[in-house]
Amino acid sequence: MLAKPVYITVPTNIAYAKISSNPLQTPLDTSWPTNDPATEADAVTEIIYMIHKSSKPIVLADAGAIKFRVCHLLMTLIDSPAK
């Protein structure tokens, strides 16, 4: 199973280490993996249920919502009726 997003940090003790550039010769696969539709639907249903079950829900969305232009989808999710 693939997860998104991935945050990579460089430890300070190797930030200036000299390394080979050979791996840069291999092109990166930048295509987006697809989610299993049934699993995604179950996850969204559960999220909506938990939001509506809560007496004072809080949704924290980071800059990724803006970066990937999904703010409208986030608002639709939050405003969805409970099932």
N, C-alpha and C positions, 0 to 999 in steps of 0.2 A: 504494500500500500504506500502511496506517495502522500506526503504532507506539504502544505504550502502555508505561509511563506517560510523561507529559511534565512536566518540572520547569521552572518559569519563575522567573527571578530578575530583579530590577529593579536596574539599575546605579545606584550611589550618586549619580552626577552628574545623574540625572533623577528621583530618588525624590521630590523636592518640586516638580517642574515642574507648572505648571497645564496641563491638557489638557481637551479637549472631552469632555463626557459623552454626546454624540450616539450613539456606538456602543452605549451601554448600552440604547438603545431597541429594539435587535434581540435577540429571545430567543435564547439559546444552545441548540444541539441537544445535549442531554445523553444521548442514547441511545448504547448501546455498539455499536460496529461489530462485525460477526461476522468470525471468522477463516475462511479457506478450510479446510474440514475435512481435505483431503488434505495441504495444506502443514503444518497443525498436527500431524497424525499423524506426518509425516516428521520434523518438528522434535523431537517428543517421543521418537520412536524413536532419533534420533541422540543426544539428551541422555542417555537411559538407557544407550545403548551406551558413550558416553564416560565416564559415571560408573562403570560396571562394568569398563571397560578400565583405568581408573586404579588404581594400586597403593594410593594414599592420597588418595581424592577428598575434596574440601572443597566444600560447597555453602553459599554465602553468600546468605541471604534477608533482605531488609530488612523494615521495619515494614509494607510493603504486604501481606505474607502474612497478617499479623494484621488489618490494616484491611479487607481484602477477604475475610476468613474462609476462607482457602484453605490453612491450615497442614496440615490432614488430607490435602489433595491433594498438597502438597509432600512429606509423609512417604510417601505412596503412590508418588510418582514415585521417590523415593530408594530405597525398598525393592523396587521393581519388578525382576523377574528380567531378566537380559540376554537379548536376542533374537539 
